[in-house]
Amino acid sequence: MQGGAHLTPEERRAYALGRRCFEQGDVDGALAHLSRLTTPRPRFADVHYRLGLLHERRGELDDATACLERSLQINPDYAEARLALVSVCEQRGEFARAQQLAESAPRPAAVAP
């Protein structure tokens, strides 16, 4: 899902509150608001990405991995989600997987002179 054009007013509010809490460092508040969007909007990659970061901040690396993997399933080109997953894998001691993820990142197209 791209942007918020198809969100209901309640979903837009939950997303806005979740982002605000996220930006202010309120992990519990952000988790509460953003988690409400995973059922009605299961393909909202940014929500899964942010949830992954929040779980990582809490030290919940299994949950962080699941959320970040889901974000990348939805949008394989989501560079921030890929980098976050690389970081989580490194924290888990999964260095080979972290390297594979980093090396398999989509490369930007070359710009002609």
N, C-alpha and C positions, 0 to 999 in steps of 0.2 A: 504494500500500500504506500502510495506516495502522498506526502503532505497531509493536511487535515481536512481536505475538501469533502470527504465522505463520512466524517465523524458526526455522530449525533451531538447535540449541545452538551449532554451529560459527559460523553466521551471526550469532547474538546476540553471541558472543565477538568476532568481527571488528568488528562495529558498535561494541561497547563500547570495544574497544581503539582503534579509529579515532577515536571521539569524544574519548577521553582524550588521545590524541596531539594531536588538533586543538586541544583546550582548553589543552594545555601548550605549544603552538607548535611541535610536532615535525611539520613539514610532510611530510618523507619518510615517517615512520612512519604518519601519518594517511593519506597517499596509498596506501601499501601495503595497509593494512587495509581502507580503504573501497573501493578499486578491486576487491577480491575479491568485493564484493557486486553489482557491476553486471551480471554475467552471470546469476547465479541469481535476482536480484531487480531486473530492469531497470526496474521501475516504482516504485522507492523514491525518491521526489522528494528527500527530505532528503539522501540519499547523493550524488545529482547536484549538489545545492546546495552541499554541503560540498566536494565535489571541485572545483567551480567556484571557490570561494573560495581553495582551496589552489593551484590553477593560477594564479589572479590574484596570489597572494603570490609565486609564483616568476617572475612576469612573462610567463607563458605565456597571453597574452590570447586566442589562437585557441581553445585548449583550454578556457579559462575560459568563453568565450562558448558553446561547444558544450555544456558541462555545464549551464550555467545555462539555456540554451534548452530542454534536455531536461527539466530540473526543471519549467519552466513548461509544457511540453507535457503533462506528467503532472498537474500541479496549477496551472492558470492563476491561481488565487487566492493563490498563495504569494508574499506581499508581500515577504518578505526576499529571495527569489530575483529578483524583479522589480527591486528596488532595487539589488541587486548587479550585475545585468545592465546597468542604467542606468549605473552607475559604470564598468563595463568598457567600455561603448560610448563613454563620455566619454573614457576613457584612450586609446581607439583613434582618437579624433577624429571619431567618428560621432555628432555632436551632434544631427542631425535624428532619427536612430533613437532616441537616448536620450530625446529629448523625446517622441517618439511613444509609447515604452514607458511613460514616466511618465504621460502623459495618458490612456493606455488602461487604466490600473490600475483594477481593480474598486473601486467606491466602497462604503463601508459603508452599510448600510441606515439610514435615518433612524429615530430612536427617537421614538415618539409621547409627547407630554407626559402 
